[in-house]
Amino acid sequence: MSTPDSVEQLSYEQAIQRLEETLRELETPGLPLERALQLYESGKMLAHYCRQKLSQAELRIQQIHDRNGAAPILIPFTTLEGTADQ
């Protein structure tokens, strides 16, 4: 099981990989309750860490944009075709 300290040492990509592995194991039929609880706790820590890393990346992009001297504007990272964002 991942501890908060060990999670903080991971790159975003490593954390996502561990989260995917955790989810796969959670889907295992007949998984003992105690192991499922451990995996759930670890998965929550990993998901929180990944959200934090994404928020930091978004802030960094905004700061880079702000340094160009233009008024800051928020630009979505991705937009799906056919969404109301257009």
N, C-alpha and C positions, 0 to 999 in steps of 0.2 A: 504494500500500500504506500502511496506517495505521502510524504509529510510536507508541510508548508515550506520548509527549508529546501527540500529536494526539488519541489515544483519550481521554486524561484530560480533554480540553476538551469532550467530548461529553456531552449529557444521556443518560439511560438510553434514552429513546425514540429518539434519534439513533443510539446504538450498536446498538440492536436492528435499526433500519432498515438500517444498514450491514452488519450480520451477515447479514440476509436477502438483501441484494444480493450479498454475497460468496458465499453458498451457491448462489444462482441462477447466478452466473458459474462456480462450480466444477462445476456440473452440465452445462455446455456441452460438447457432443461435440467431440472433437478439440482440446481445450485443451492447449497446450504444457506440458510437464512443469515448466519453470521458473516459468511463470505460476501453475500449480496449486500449487506449493510456496509462492509468495508469498501467494496467497490463503489457503492453509491457515494459514500463520503469522499473517496478519492476522486471520483468523477466530478463532484460538485466543486472541489478545490481546483481541478484542472480547468473546468469550464469558466470559473471565476477568473483564473489567471489569464486564460485566453481572451476573455472580454476586456480585461485590464490592458493587455498588450495591444489589442485593437484600438482601444480608446487612446492610448499613448501615441499610437501611429497616426491616428486621425488628428490629434492635437499637433503633432510634429508637422504634418502636412499643412495645417492651417498656419502654423508659425512660419514655415518656409514661404507660403504664399504671401503672408503679411510682409515679409522682408523685401519683397519686390517693389514696395512703395505704393502699390495700388490699394484701394479700399478693400478690406477683407470681404470676401463673399464665400458662402458655403456651397460647395459643389458636391453632389452625391458621388460616392465612389463608383457605383454602378446603377444603371437604370435598366429595367426590363422593358422590352418593347411592349407597347400596349398598356402601360401603366398610366395612372392619372398624373404623374409627375411632368408630363410634357406640356 
